[in-house]
Amino acid sequence: MAKYDPLREHLARLDEVVWAAKLEDLEKILGSSLPMSAREHRTWWANSGGSLVHQNAWLDAGWRVDHTDLKRDLVVFRRLRIGGTALAQAPRRPETDMPRAAEAGGAEAARLSQMMTGLRESVSVTVRAEWSAVGPLADVVCGSTLLAPEPGVYRLTRLRDGRPFTSVIDARDLAGFHQALRRSLKGLDQGDHVPDAVGGTRLVDRLGIETGVACEIDVVRPGNAWILTDGRGRGAELGKSQERELVARLLAIQERQSGRGGRLLRW
């Protein structure tokens, strides 16, 4: 096990959104001392990732360092996204149980029983995504080169009570969704039927926006999202509806945890 893996596993098990820890608490979790630079330099606690294995420990678990107070030996972590589901590791079955398993289901059942211990180890599943700025909703016309007819995740941000409020859209076609939204803002979808609509059948009703309200658009395009399991991962295939939905759902949860609403819509 790498030095910082215990920290990643500890964070992945937490249910809290914010976790404050003393440096000595972190050293107990790691089972070893932190380097002197961790006590003297705030940059050690940056959220850069990349080749910095200690930073990847919390980033891969779905957390980021919110702030530090090194004079008080304090580090505050904040959940960035759903960082994983920790499954309690079941105790290893006594060897004396194996003959009974073999009697009940034969050698295959006994072999499966032995394998289950490894399958019940803790696991963290995270999503990393890069938002690309598109611009103000009022300025991005249909057919804009900024929005291609490709699958992705569309985020609409507006102000509500003076604070950013977001809607995250799992879009099978980014350009098509944008065109439908512009059409709805002009009142051209009055007779459209939207199955299982919540909050009204019109798209603007479902998103809770009105004509003239300032909104900003960001998107996650194909190639800009990754699914990570225990720090190892691959690019998310946004062309596949199930993977796109997973990415959109986790991004919406991250928006909610950050206090920005995070309403989710599939289109």
C-alpha positions, 0 to 999 in steps of 0.5 A: 500500500502506498503511503497516502492510500490510508488517507484516501480510504479514510476520506472515501468512507466519510459521510460528512461534507466538510472534515477538519483534521489536525496534522497529528490526526492525519499522521495517525491515519497514515501511520507515518509522519508528514514531511516538513513541507506539509507543516511549513508550506500551504502549497503542499496542500494545493489541489493540483493533482497530477504527479503529486501523489499526496494530493491525488489521495484526497482528489481521487477520494472526491475531496479537496482541501478547502483551507489550511491553518498551519499555525494551528496544525489544521487542515479542512477538507471539503467534499468535491463530489461523491467520493465513493461508497465504502463497503464494510469488509466482512470478516474472513470466514473460518476455514472450518466453514469451507467444508460445509460450503463445499457440501452445499454447493460443491467446489465452485461454491467454496471457491466463490466464498473464498473470493468474496472477501476481496470483493467486499473491500472498500472501493472509491468511485469518482468522476473528474470533469472539465467544464468548458465555458460557452457564454451567456444564454442570450448571446449563444445563438442556435447553430453556434460553433461553440455547441456541437451536435454531440452528447455531453453535459450542459450546465445552466447557471443563474442567480437566485437570491443573489447566489449561483443556482445551477441546473445540470442536463444530461444531454444526448445532443448539446446543440439540440438541447440548446436549440430546444431551450431557445425555442422554449424561451420564445414560447414556441413549445407550448404544445410540446409533450414532454413525458414524465415532466416535473414542474410543467411540460415546457422546458423553461418551466422544468428548469425554472427560468424566464425570458430575460433572466441572465444565465451562463452556459458551460458544457462537458464535452466528449473527452473531458470526463473520466471515471476513476475507481480507486484512483485508476480510471479511463475516459467516460464514454459520453456517447453511452447513455448510462455513462453520461447519466452517471457523470451528469448525476455525480456532477449534479450532486457535487453542485448540490453539495456546493450549495448551488442547487444542482437540479438534474434534467435528462434530455 
